[in-house]
Amino acid sequence: DELKTDQTKKGKRLESFTLLLDESAPELEAAVERGRVIAEAQNFARDLVNQPANLLTPQRLADYASTMAGEAGLSVDVLDENQMRELGMGSLLGVAQGSDNPPTLTILRYEPSSPKSADHLALVGKGVTFDTGGVSIKPADGMEKMKYDMGGAAAVIGAMRAIARLKPPVRVT
């Protein structure tokens, strides 16, 4: 509701609910906790996707990811435009030329305390916060939906939040 013009027009909300568990089934408590962690990560990702492009610039997206990483115990690197140029990321830099906001590229890492194997899972999500695709390429109808181009990055950021809390025994970047 934070982006609604009239904050007084809030719909009915579920404030709480009670879940009764059989004490002889302790695995249910762990399942409920896992569900809570996943739901919170999903809500976090959804909140990012719902941000309008004038508020969620590339730097703000990197800031959200960095703050989440700090809270969750993940390592984070945010590449700026110069670092991307040095690495030859011409495609991303080309898309970024259409904006007044400089690009960023965020890398989140989860390192388990006791990995079970040398496996390393990589998650990649597109984080272009607003992609017009060129005024002459995309029609004006639906242009406001181009803010969703960063939905892949939001999904990865949310997944990394859940991974940090669930602590699987595999490295994830």
N, C-alpha and C positions, 0 to 999 in steps of 0.2 A: 504493500500500500504506500510505500514511501514516495513513489512517483505520481500518485494520484493528486489531482488538483484539490479536490475536496476531501480532506482527511476524515471528515465527520460521516461520510457515506461508506462506512465499512460494513461489509456483509457479516453474517453470523460466522463466528469462529468457534472451533472446537478448542476449548481452553485446556482440557485434560481428559484423560480416560484411565480407567483402572484395568489392569490385566491380572487375573488371578492364575497363579501357577501351582501345579501340584508339587509339593516339596520333594516328592520322590523322583522328580525329573529335573535334576540340576542343569542338564544340557539345554533346557528351554531358556533358562536365564541367560546363558551365553548366546543363544540364538537371538533373543530379544535385543541384547546389547549389540550384536553384529548388525541387526536390522536398523537400530538407532544410528549407528555410525554411518552406514550406507545412506540412510535417508537424509542425514545432516549434510553429507557430501553432495548428494543430489540437489538438495535445496540450495547449497552454496553455488553450485554450477548454474542452476536456474536463475539465481539472483544476478550472477554475472551476465548471463545472456539477456536478461531483461533490462540491463542498463542501456540507455540511449548512447549513441556514438559521440555526442557532444560531451558526455560525462566520462565514458569509458574509452579514453584514448589509449594508445599502445603503452604509454608510461604508467597510466593508472592500472591497466590490466597487469603489468609487471609488478606494480606495487601491491595489488591484491594477492598475487601469487607469492610474492616475497614475504608478506605479512603472514599468510597462511603457513608457509614453509617454516618460518621462525617459530610459530606456535606449535606446529606439528612435529618439529624436530627433523625436518628435511634440509638438505643442502640446496642452495639456489645460486645460479649465476644468471645475470641479466646482461646480454650483449647489447651494446649501443651501435649506432650507425657506423662509426669508424671501425669497430671490431668486426662487424658484418662485412664491411668493404674489404678488410684485410683477409677474411676467410673466403672471399669470392662469392658472396651471396647475392649475386646480381639480380636474380629473379625477385627476391623479396624486396630488395632496394628499388627495383623498377616499379613495383606496385606502390611502394611508399612515396614515390615522387608525386603522386596525386594528392598528397595531404600536407597540411602545414605542420602536422605533428610528426616528430621523428619516430622512426621504427625502433622496436626492441624485439629481442628474442630471448625467451625465458627458458632456462633448463633447470628442472627439479630432479633431485636424486634421493632415492631411498636406499640405504644400506642396512640390511638386517644384521643383528648382532651375531647370529650364527647361521650363515647361509648353508643350505643343504646341498648346494651344487654350485658349479661355476656359471650356471645359466644366468642370463641378464635379459630382462624384459624391457623393451623400449616402447613407449607410448608417444604418439605424435598427433598433435591437433592443430589445425589451422587457426591462427590467432589474429587474422586481419579484422580490425575492429569496425571498419566500414568500407565495403568494396563497391564503388560505383561502377567499376568495369568500364569506365569511359561513358560520358553522357550520350554519345551517339550509338553505343552498343546496347545498353540496357534501357528498356522503356521506363518512363517516369512512374507508371503504375507499379506499386509494390516496392519502390526504391527504399521506403522506410524499413523494409525487411532485410536490407543488406547489412544491418547491424548484427544479424545472426551468423554472419560469416565467421565470427570468432567462437561459435558454438563448439567446434572441435577442441579448441584450446580450453574452453570452460569445462568440457567433459573430462579432459585430461587433468586439469587442476583439481577438479572435484574427486577424480579417481585417486590422485596422489594424496589427497587429504585422507581419504578412506584407507588407503594402503598404509600410510604412516600410523594410523590408529590400530589397524588390524594386524600389523606386523607379520606379513607372510615371510617365509624363509628364502626369499629370492630377491636379488637386486633389481630395482626398477628405476629407469631414467625416463 
